[in-house]
Amino acid sequence: MENLEDNGFTPAPSAYFTGNAFLKILVAADETTNCNISEVAFEKGCRNNWHTHPSNQILIVKEGVCLYQEEGKPIQHFKVGEAINILPGIKHWHGASPEEPMIHFAINTNTEKGMVNWQEPVTDEQYHQQ
């Protein structure tokens, strides 16, 4: 994960992440393409806040292990090449493990409905329930 900013990544909004994350938009949604595709890099131990999406979000793990949790369910571990299909309205979070960084592709569909509804941070206690 070295030189992310030299490769088109920008820092992700710190209000929505615990730790450092970086974002690279690959396909921006517009009037014709109702889909946004981004590459998101998480430093080890980094995770995003709890959130929902008005439409599906699909994550595909590129590097590392993606920790993913839906509210009320145990944390799941997804490896390189695995995909997660997150249904509309499901409260969840995702991020890197404490041991290593992680990069995933995030595909947000039907963006005309909106992209994300950010909520509270994931506590250290919640994160370490792995």
C-alpha positions as a Python dict, from the first residue, in 0.01 Angstrom:
ca = {
    (1, 'M'): (0, 0, 0),
    (2, 'E'): (292, 232, -52),
    (3, 'N'): (261, 551, -256),
    (4, 'L'): (-119, 539, -273),
    (5, 'E'): (-144, 911, -336),
    (6, 'D'): (106, 876, -623),
    (7, 'N'): (-136, 622, -776),
    (8, 'G'): (-447, 841, -779),
    (9, 'F'): (-579, 773, -428),
    (10, 'T'): (-697, 1056, -205),
    (11, 'P'): (-756, 1041, 172),
    (12, 'A'): (-1108, 919, 256),
    (13, 'P'): (-1320, 1151, 472),
    (14, 'S'): (-1192, 1103, 827),
    (15, 'A'): (-1539, 1165, 973),
    (16, 'Y'): (-1649, 824, 843),
    (17, 'F'): (-1343, 611, 924),
    (18, 'T'): (-1148, 498, 1230),
    (19, 'G'): (-789, 493, 1106),
    (20, 'N'): (-660, 591, 764),
    (21, 'A'): (-833, 499, 441),
    (22, 'F'): (-776, 612, 84),
    (23, 'L'): (-1015, 633, -208),
    (24, 'K'): (-972, 611, -585),
    (25, 'I'): (-1281, 661, -801),
    (26, 'L'): (-1267, 435, -1106),
    (27, 'V'): (-1614, 507, -1251),
    (28, 'A'): (-1813, 809, -1137),
    (29, 'A'): (-2190, 788, -1150),
    (30, 'D'): (-2365, 1029, -1384),
    (31, 'E'): (-2699, 1063, -1564),
    (32, 'T'): (-2613, 773, -1796),
    (33, 'T'): (-2423, 542, -1561),
    (34, 'N'): (-2613, 489, -1235),
    (35, 'C'): (-2318, 308, -1080),
    (36, 'N'): (-2010, 420, -891),
    (37, 'I'): (-1699, 203, -873),
    (38, 'S'): (-1417, 288, -634),
    (39, 'E'): (-1103, 127, -502),
    (40, 'V'): (-1072, 174, -125),
    (41, 'A'): (-751, 109, 67),
    (42, 'F'): (-759, 60, 445),
    (43, 'E'): (-446, 69, 662),
    (44, 'K'): (-429, -215, 914),
    (45, 'G'): (-687, -167, 1188),
    (46, 'C'): (-888, 83, 982),
    (47, 'R'): (-1263, 44, 940),
    (48, 'N'): (-1552, 260, 831),
    (49, 'N'): (-1850, 368, 1041),
    (50, 'W'): (-2172, 174, 1055),
    (51, 'H'): (-2377, 267, 749),
    (52, 'T'): (-2649, 163, 506),
    (53, 'H'): (-2701, 203, 132),
    (54, 'P'): (-3027, 286, -46),
    (55, 'S'): (-2940, 25, -310),
    (56, 'N'): (-2699, -269, -334),
    (57, 'Q'): (-2328, -233, -266),
    (58, 'I'): (-2091, -501, -389),
    (59, 'L'): (-1741, -534, -241),
    (60, 'I'): (-1464, -738, -406),
    (61, 'V'): (-1148, -794, -202),
    (62, 'K'): (-829, -708, -393),
    (63, 'E'): (-563, -736, -117),
    (64, 'G'): (-560, -853, 243),
    (65, 'V'): (-863, -973, 439),
    (66, 'C'): (-1184, -771, 456),
    (67, 'L'): (-1366, -776, 788),
    (68, 'Y'): (-1739, -733, 735),
    (69, 'Q'): (-2020, -722, 985),
    (70, 'E'): (-2394, -674, 961),
    (71, 'E'): (-2570, -544, 1271),
    (72, 'G'): (-2658, -828, 1509),
    (73, 'K'): (-2439, -1082, 1328),
    (74, 'P'): (-2079, -1199, 1381),
    (75, 'I'): (-1784, -1049, 1194),
    (76, 'Q'): (-1703, -1234, 871),
    (77, 'H'): (-1362, -1257, 698),
    (78, 'F'): (-1345, -1230, 319),
    (79, 'K'): (-1028, -1315, 126),
    (80, 'V'): (-879, -1192, -200),
    (81, 'G'): (-1117, -1249, -490),
    (82, 'E'): (-1424, -1298, -272),
    (83, 'A'): (-1729, -1073, -310),
    (84, 'I'): (-1989, -943, -68),
    (85, 'N'): (-2334, -840, -195),
    (86, 'I'): (-2483, -598, 59),
    (87, 'L'): (-2857, -554, 22),
    (88, 'P'): (-3031, -215, 52),
    (89, 'G'): (-3091, -90, 406),
    (90, 'I'): (-2861, -344, 581),
    (91, 'K'): (-2665, -171, 858),
    (92, 'H'): (-2301, -283, 831),
    (93, 'W'): (-1934, -187, 838),
    (94, 'H'): (-1617, -316, 669),
    (95, 'G'): (-1245, -268, 705),
    (96, 'A'): (-899, -418, 740),
    (97, 'S'): (-786, -667, 1000),
    (98, 'P'): (-566, -547, 1288),
    (99, 'E'): (-270, -736, 1134),
    (100, 'E'): (-262, -616, 772),
    (101, 'P'): (-395, -354, 531),
    (102, 'M'): (-680, -432, 292),
    (103, 'I'): (-797, -302, -44),
    (104, 'H'): (-1139, -367, -194),
    (105, 'F'): (-1340, -251, -491),
    (106, 'A'): (-1673, -93, -392),
    (107, 'I'): (-1951, -100, -650),
    (108, 'N'): (-2256, 110, -568),
    (109, 'T'): (-2555, 42, -792),
    (110, 'N'): (-2862, 255, -867),
    (111, 'T'): (-2688, 569, -744),
    (112, 'E'): (-2989, 779, -841),
    (113, 'K'): (-3132, 655, -508),
    (114, 'G'): (-2828, 790, -320),
    (115, 'M'): (-2494, 638, -217),
    (116, 'V'): (-2455, 595, 160),
    (117, 'N'): (-2619, 686, 490),
    (118, 'W'): (-2336, 721, 743),
    (119, 'Q'): (-2400, 640, 1109),
    (120, 'E'): (-2196, 601, 1430),
    (121, 'P'): (-1835, 476, 1446),
    (122, 'V'): (-1760, 110, 1513),
    (123, 'T'): (-1626, 90, 1868),
    (124, 'D'): (-1300, -85, 1952),
    (125, 'E'): (-1503, -344, 2145),
    (126, 'Q'): (-1720, -418, 1839),
    (127, 'Y'): (-1418, -431, 1609),
    (128, 'H'): (-1223, -673, 1829),
    (129, 'Q'): (-1508, -927, 1859),
    (130, 'Q'): (-1341, -1129, 1585),
}
